[in-house]
């Protein structure tokens, strides 16, 4: 029973670290239609930039990863003890797709993103 409560607690903690999808959309949507230079001035340099081969635009990518965290837990059942370890690392990738005039047309994200 203690193990189940511990697993649920860890899961809730990990879920609570990310911004909900509807909030991410709410915060990223206003950037669509703006010049990518404005975003770069606000967010800093992207992790990578990829020019589309057909010349119709560019993909700007920002990637973030937290430091890995190792959690070691011990559960005691009377005279027996069980130990286990969990490894967590939050990852977020946000990509902005621009047209040939550097105007943001769309975006996509994956991972556990925190968007302010």
C-alpha positions in Angstrom: 0.0 0.0 0.0 2.8 2.4 0.9 4.5 1.6 -2.4 1.3 2.5 -4.4 1.0 5.8 -2.5 4.6 6.6 -3.1 4.3 5.9 -6.9 1.1 8.0 -7.1 2.9 10.9 -5.2 5.9 10.8 -7.5 3.6 10.7 -10.6 1.6 13.7 -9.4 4.8 15.6 -8.7 6.2 14.9 -12.2 2.9 15.9 -13.8 2.7 19.1 -11.9 6.0 20.3 -13.2 4.7 20.9 -16.8 2.4 23.7 -17.9 -1.0 22.3 -19.1 -1.4 22.1 -22.9 -4.2 24.7 -23.1 -2.0 27.2 -21.1 0.9 26.5 -23.5 -1.3 27.3 -26.5 -2.6 30.4 -24.8 0.9 31.7 -24.3 2.4 30.7 -27.6 -0.5 31.6 -29.9 0.0 35.4 -29.7 3.5 34.9 -31.3 2.0 33.6 -34.5 2.2 36.3 -37.2 5.1 38.1 -35.5 8.6 38.4 -36.8 10.9 35.7 -35.4 13.5 38.4 -34.4 11.0 39.6 -31.8 10.8 36.1 -30.3 14.6 35.7 -30.4 15.1 39.0 -28.5 12.6 37.8 -25.9 13.7 34.1 -25.6 17.4 34.3 -26.5 19.2 32.4 -29.3 17.5 29.2 -30.4 19.2 25.8 -29.9 19.2 25.2 -33.7 17.9 26.7 -37.0 16.9 24.7 -40.1 16.3 26.3 -43.4 13.7 24.4 -45.4 15.2 23.1 -48.7 12.5 24.6 -50.9 13.2 28.1 -49.5 9.7 28.6 -48.1 10.8 29.1 -44.5 12.8 28.2 -41.5 12.4 26.1 -38.4 13.7 27.6 -35.1 14.1 25.1 -32.3 14.5 25.7 -28.5 15.3 22.7 -26.4 15.5 22.6 -22.6 16.4 19.7 -20.2 16.6 19.8 -16.5 19.4 18.1 -14.6 18.7 14.4 -13.9 17.4 13.6 -10.5 17.8 10.2 -8.9 15.4 9.4 -6.1 16.2 6.4 -3.9 13.4 5.1 -1.7 13.3 2.4 0.9 10.1 0.7 2.0 10.0 -1.4 5.2 7.6 -4.3 5.5 8.1 -5.7 9.0 11.4 -7.5 8.9 11.9 -7.0 5.1 13.1 -3.8 3.3 12.7 -3.0 -0.4 14.7 -0.3 -2.1 14.2 1.2 -5.6 15.5 4.1 -7.5 13.7 6.4 -10.0 15.4 8.7 -12.5 13.6 11.8 -13.7 14.6 14.5 -16.2 12.3 17.0 -17.7 12.7 17.7 -21.4 11.0 20.3 -23.6 11.3 21.2 -27.3 9.5 24.1 -28.9 9.8 24.7 -32.7 8.6 27.8 -34.5 8.0 27.6 -38.2 8.4 30.8 -40.2 7.7 31.7 -43.8 10.3 33.1 -46.2 9.8 36.6 -44.7 10.6 35.4 -41.2 7.0 35.7 -39.9 6.0 33.0 -37.5 3.3 30.8 -39.2 3.0 28.0 -36.6 4.7 26.1 -33.8 4.8 22.7 -32.2 6.1 21.4 -28.9 6.8 18.2 -27.1 7.8 17.2 -23.6 7.1 18.7 -20.3 7.3 22.4 -21.1 7.1 25.2 -18.6 6.0 28.3 -20.4 5.7 31.6 -18.5 
